[in-house]
Amino acid sequence: MIELAGVNHQFKIGKRGKERVVPVLHDIHLRVEKGEIVAIVGRSGSGKSTLLNLMSGYIRPSSGEIKVAGKTVTKLDEGEWANFRLANYGFIFQSFQLIGSMTAYENVELPLVLKGVASGERRKKVMQLMEQVGIAEFAGHYPSELSGGQQQRVSVARSLILEPPIVLADEPSGSLDSENEKILLTMIRQLNHELGITFVIITHDEQVASIAHRAIRLQDGRIGGLV
């Protein structure tokens, strides 16, 4: 489903003319199969978030090739990447990334609005999915009126509303207590099992990594093998 071959990435920092190059990722070779849950684990600064951003197309690698669903995405321009991302990816963030001025329902609905789906079909899809993740009774609430666990369920529902084959999760339980973390992890396992969604999860939490089919260590920008 996702394949990285010889991927390297570096950032330039400093003022123009006095820039210096900071290597972040080194010769990454990684393959994620369809229907897998793969955890990428490592300390802060190991390059985990950069790796996730490369997979999603938000940044381009300095060198190397990335394929998603057989398509060489490193050759796409920004507009093509945006359309590809909308069709193929869902995202779960540590900080939830909900829009405070919108209700839970409206946050989940937003991707469908952007895609131009008719209002009747939107309502059916949104309520069905909110019911599935156990948040339907809070559809009319704003994020500020929800607990952290409830907000994360809204975020999960929004990530799934366009039925993406791949979900990328960046420290998805980082803002949750242990009980809500268990609920989230159970939800991810269930969605993977029932819908065949491929999950790539960035985490430093061993409990989160334990639900993965494979946990791969990233250390100093290099793949360090299975955990």
C-alpha positions in Angstrom: 0.0 0.0 0.0 2.9 2.4 0.9 6.4 1.9 -0.3 9.5 4.1 0.4 12.7 3.4 -1.5 16.0 5.1 -0.7 14.3 8.1 0.9 16.5 10.8 2.3 15.4 14.1 3.7 17.2 17.2 5.0 16.2 20.7 6.1 18.0 23.9 5.5 18.1 26.3 8.5 19.6 29.7 9.0 19.5 33.0 7.1 19.8 33.0 3.3 23.5 32.8 2.4 24.4 31.4 5.8 22.2 28.3 5.6 23.3 24.9 6.9 21.9 21.5 6.0 20.5 19.3 8.7 20.0 15.7 7.7 16.8 14.1 9.2 16.2 10.8 7.4 18.7 8.5 5.9 18.1 5.9 3.2 14.7 4.8 4.3 13.4 1.6 2.8 9.9 0.7 4.1 6.9 -1.2 2.8 3.4 -1.1 4.4 1.1 -3.8 3.2 -2.6 -3.3 2.5 -4.6 -3.9 5.7 -1.6 -3.6 8.1 -1.3 -1.7 11.3 2.3 -0.5 11.4 3.7 1.5 14.3 6.7 3.7 13.8 8.4 4.2 17.2 11.3 6.3 18.4 12.4 9.1 20.6 11.6 12.7 20.0 13.8 14.0 17.2 14.2 10.6 15.6 12.4 11.8 12.4 9.0 10.1 13.0 6.8 13.1 12.2 9.0 14.0 9.2 8.5 10.4 7.9 4.7 10.7 8.3 4.7 14.1 6.5 6.6 12.5 3.6 4.1 9.7 3.3 1.3 12.2 3.2 2.9 14.5 0.7 3.0 17.6 2.9 6.7 17.7 2.3 8.8 16.1 -0.5 11.9 14.0 0.1 15.3 15.4 -0.8 15.8 12.1 -2.7 14.2 8.7 -3.1 10.9 7.5 -4.3 7.5 7.0 -2.6 4.7 4.9 -4.0 1.1 4.7 -2.6 -1.3 2.2 -4.0 1.1 1.6 -6.8 1.3 5.3 -7.8 4.6 7.1 -7.7 3.4 10.1 -5.6 6.8 11.8 -5.5 6.1 12.9 -9.2 2.8 14.6 -8.3 2.5 18.4 -8.3 0.9 20.1 -5.3 -2.6 20.1 -6.8 -2.4 16.5 -7.8 -1.1 15.6 -4.3 -4.0 17.4 -2.7 -6.5 15.5 -4.7 -4.7 12.2 -4.1 -4.5 12.9 -0.4 -8.3 13.7 -0.2 -9.1 10.4 -1.9 -6.7 8.1 -0.1 -5.9 9.4 3.3 -7.5 10.1 6.7 -5.5 11.7 9.5 -5.7 11.5 13.3 -3.7 14.0 15.3 -2.6 14.3 18.9 -4.2 17.7 19.2 -7.4 16.6 17.5 -7.3 19.6 15.1 -11.1 20.2 15.4 -12.6 23.6 14.3 -13.8 25.3 17.5 -16.6 27.2 15.8 -18.2 24.1 14.4 -20.2 21.4 16.2 -19.0 17.8 16.3 -21.4 17.0 13.5 -20.1 19.9 11.3 -16.4 18.9 11.9 -17.1 15.3 10.7 -19.2 16.6 7.8 -16.6 19.1 6.5 -14.7 16.8 4.2 -18.0 15.8 2.5 -18.9 19.5 2.1 -15.5 20.2 0.5 -16.1 17.2 -1.9 -19.5 18.5 -2.9 -21.6 15.7 -1.5 -25.4 16.4 -1.4 -26.8 17.4 2.1 -29.1 14.4 2.5 -26.3 12.0 1.7 -24.0 13.9 4.0 -26.3 13.6 7.0 -26.8 9.9 6.5 -23.1 9.2 6.3 -22.1 11.5 9.2 -24.7 10.2 11.7 -24.0 6.6 10.7 -20.3 7.1 11.4 -20.7 9.1 14.6 -22.9 6.2 15.8 -20.2 3.7 14.9 -17.6 5.5 17.0 -19.9 6.2 19.9 -20.3 10.0 19.6 -23.7 10.5 18.0 -25.3 11.8 21.1 -22.8 14.7 21.1 -23.4 15.7 17.5 -24.6 19.2 18.4 -21.8 19.9 20.9 -18.8 22.1 20.2 -15.3 20.9 20.8 -15.0 23.0 24.0 -18.0 21.1 25.4 -16.4 17.7 24.9 -13.8 15.7 26.8 -10.5 14.8 25.3 -11.7 11.3 24.5 -14.9 12.6 22.9 -12.9 15.0 20.8 -10.6 12.3 19.6 -13.6 10.2 18.6 -14.9 13.1 16.5 -11.4 13.4 15.0 -11.5 9.6 14.1 -14.9 10.0 12.6 -13.8 12.9 10.5 -10.7 11.0 9.3 -12.9 8.1 8.1 -15.8 10.0 6.6 -14.5 9.8 3.0 -13.8 6.1 3.5 -10.0 6.3 3.0 -8.0 3.1 2.5 -5.2 4.6 4.6 -5.2 6.4 7.9 -2.0 8.2 9.2 -2.0 8.8 12.9 0.5 11.1 14.7 0.7 10.3 18.4 -3.1 9.7 18.4 -3.3 9.0 22.2 -0.8 11.6 23.3 -3.6 13.9 24.8 -5.7 11.1 26.3 -5.8 9.4 29.7 -5.2 5.7 30.0 -8.9 4.8 29.8 -9.6 6.8 26.7 -6.4 5.5 25.1 -7.7 1.9 25.5 -11.0 3.0 23.9 -9.1 4.5 21.0 -6.9 1.6 20.4 -9.8 -0.8 20.5 -11.5 1.4 17.9 -8.4 1.3 15.6 -8.2 -2.5 15.9 -11.9 -2.8 15.1 -11.8 -0.5 12.1 -8.8 -2.3 10.8 -10.4 -5.7 11.2 -13.9 -4.8 9.9 -13.0 -2.3 7.1 -9.5 -3.3 6.2 -8.1 0.2 6.7 -4.3 0.4 6.7 -3.0 2.4 9.7 0.4 3.9 10.0 0.8 5.1 13.6 3.6 7.4 14.9 4.1 6.8 18.6 6.6 6.6 21.5 4.0 4.7 23.6 4.6 1.0 23.9 0.9 0.4 24.6 0.0 2.0 21.3 2.7 0.1 19.4 1.4 -3.2 20.9 -1.7 -3.2 18.7 0.3 -3.0 15.5 1.0 -6.0 13.3 4.6 -4.6 13.1 6.4 -2.0 15.1 9.4 -0.5 13.4 12.0 1.6 15.3 13.3 4.8 13.9 16.5 6.0 15.5 18.6 9.0 14.5 16.7 9.1 11.1 17.4 5.5 10.3 15.2 2.4 10.3 16.5 0.3 13.2 14.5 -2.9 12.6 11.5 -4.4 14.3 10.7 -3.6 17.9 
